Amino acid sequence: MKLNETVAIVTGGASGLGEATVREIIAAGGKAAIIDLNEEQGNALADELGDHAIFCKADVCNEQQVTDAMDACVASFGRLTAAVNFAGIAIAVKTLGKDGPHPLKLYQKVIDINLIGTFNVSRLASERMQKNTANEDGELGVIVNTASVAAFDGQKGQSAYGASKAGVAGLTLPMARDLASYGVRVNTIAPGLFLTPMLAALPEEAQEALSKQPLFPKRLGKPAEIAKLACFMIECAYLNAEVIRLDGGIRLP
Ligand SMILES: NC(=O)c1ccc[n+]([C@@H]2O[C@H](COP(=O)([O-])OP(=O)(O)OC[C@H]3O[C@@H](n4cnc5c(N)ncnc54)[C@H](O)[C@@H]3O)[C@@H](O)[C@H]2O)c1
């Protein structure tokens, strides 16, 4: 799908990897609806990017709010051709720690936002996409999800986060199979360590230690590098049902 013909909703689009992807889509001539809970950053970004961007405050887990955001996208740009799922949260809590077992509510919250939120947005987006006119490749839409390398080599304290991201990786193939007859592709990015507000909050020594972990190059990833892969997943009509690690060869210890 050509980027300049893309109308994307980008969840988590107000910050970090999502923000970089919104910028990349718009720089290539596409349009984007930023879906996020952070109203201040979302509105500021949409204002900065002009009339190819709108901001819609919505919780990815909330059916009505996501439906309203998609309605706003279609009202502004006429259609919805790509759903790019970046909204997510990360926690570090052990299954059993000094304060007792992992609080169940917190576990459920991570699964809700990272996994069920991704599924909620994708299922509702696919319904909109089936109304599009097919392009020359027969495509009606494309879905890009975000897992993490923690889906495969999760560390201590990541039983919730790792499981949520393994769920996102695991839904990629069945969802691609479900949506193939509708002309919708589904792919997932599994990022390594990227310098976003999530990691920038860590002390400098911690950032430095993390930046030594990739094989090569020995640095944290740049959000623009994820944005390029997200855009490639939108553009490349032959890429489907794939989970791609983008991580400088890192394997978390
Ligand atoms: N930064 C990394 O190194 C890294 C590594 C692997 C995976 N990831 C994944 O990439 C995605 C983006 O991460 P980031 O580093 O850009 O984080 P970030 O915190 O900068 O951005 C996440 C955005 O998601 C939004 N959000 C959170 N819950 C939401 C909800 N329920 N509904 C709508 N919006 C919600 C937040 O407001 C925020 O703007 C996440 O899914 C994260 O797990 C990040």
The ligand as a MOL file (V3000), in Angstrom:
LIG
                    3D

  0  0  0     0  0            999 V3000
M  V30 BEGIN CTAB
M  V30 COUNTS 44 48 0 0 0
M  V30 BEGIN ATOM
M  V30 1 N 10.8370 1.5100 23.8560 0
M  V30 2 C 11.2440 0.2620 23.7710 0
M  V30 3 O 12.4350 -0.0500 23.9490 0
M  V30 4 C 10.2640 -0.8480 23.4300 0
M  V30 5 C 10.7710 -2.1470 23.2990 0
M  V30 6 C 9.9070 -3.1850 22.9740 0
M  V30 7 C 8.5590 -2.9330 22.7830 0
M  V30 8 N 8.0830 -1.6730 22.9310 0 CHG=1
M  V30 9 C 6.6490 -1.4790 22.7400 0
M  V30 10 O 6.4270 -0.4380 21.8130 0
M  V30 11 C 5.2260 0.2480 22.1370 0
M  V30 12 C 5.5140 1.7430 22.2600 0
M  V30 13 O 6.4490 1.9230 23.2960 0
M  V30 14 P 7.1600 3.3270 23.5680 0
M  V30 15 O 8.5140 3.0200 24.0540 0
M  V30 16 O 6.9630 4.2250 22.3970 0 CHG=-1
M  V30 17 O 6.3280 3.8280 24.8380 0
M  V30 18 P 5.7460 5.2580 25.2280 0
M  V30 19 O 5.4030 5.1330 26.6780 0
M  V30 20 O 6.6400 6.3470 24.7710 0
M  V30 21 O 4.3830 5.3260 24.3710 0
M  V30 22 C 3.2850 4.5340 24.6520 0
M  V30 23 C 2.0220 5.3430 24.4100 0
M  V30 24 O 0.8810 4.4840 24.6030 0
M  V30 25 C -0.1340 5.2420 25.2330 0
M  V30 26 N -1.0660 4.3620 25.9160 0
M  V30 27 C -0.8270 3.5890 27.0170 0
M  V30 28 N -1.9510 2.9200 27.3560 0
M  V30 29 C -2.9090 3.2810 26.4690 0
M  V30 30 C -4.2780 2.9170 26.2990 0
M  V30 31 N -4.8830 2.0660 27.1430 0
M  V30 32 N -4.9600 3.4610 25.2670 0
M  V30 33 C -4.3570 4.3320 24.4240 0
M  V30 34 N -3.0820 4.7150 24.5330 0
M  V30 35 C -2.3610 4.1890 25.5440 0
M  V30 36 C 0.6270 6.1480 26.2130 0
M  V30 37 O -0.1610 7.2660 26.6030 0
M  V30 38 C 1.8610 6.5200 25.3940 0
M  V30 39 O 1.6550 7.7300 24.6850 0
M  V30 40 C 4.7050 -0.3830 23.4210 0
M  V30 41 O 3.7290 -1.3570 23.0870 0
M  V30 42 C 5.9360 -1.0490 24.0090 0
M  V30 43 O 5.6000 -2.1530 24.8170 0
M  V30 44 C 8.9040 -0.6270 23.2600 0
M  V30 END ATOM
M  V30 BEGIN BOND
M  V30 1 1 1 2
M  V30 2 2 2 3
M  V30 3 1 2 4
M  V30 4 1 4 5
M  V30 5 2 4 44
M  V30 6 2 5 6
M  V30 7 1 6 7
M  V30 8 2 7 8
M  V30 9 1 8 9
M  V30 10 1 8 44
M  V30 11 1 9 10
M  V30 12 1 9 42
M  V30 13 1 10 11
M  V30 14 1 11 12
M  V30 15 1 11 40
M  V30 16 1 12 13
M  V30 17 1 13 14
M  V30 18 2 14 15
M  V30 19 1 14 16
M  V30 20 1 14 17
M  V30 21 1 17 18
M  V30 22 2 18 19
M  V30 23 1 18 20
M  V30 24 1 18 21
M  V30 25 1 21 22
M  V30 26 1 22 23
M  V30 27 1 23 24
M  V30 28 1 23 38
M  V30 29 1 24 25
M  V30 30 1 25 26
M  V30 31 1 25 36
M  V30 32 1 26 27
M  V30 33 1 26 35
M  V30 34 2 27 28
M  V30 35 1 28 29
M  V30 36 1 29 30
M  V30 37 2 29 35
M  V30 38 1 30 31
M  V30 39 2 30 32
M  V30 40 1 32 33
M  V30 41 2 33 34
M  V30 42 1 34 35
M  V30 43 1 36 37
M  V30 44 1 36 38
M  V30 45 1 38 39
M  V30 46 1 40 41
M  V30 47 1 40 42
M  V30 48 1 42 43
M  V30 END BOND
M  V30 END CTAB
M  END
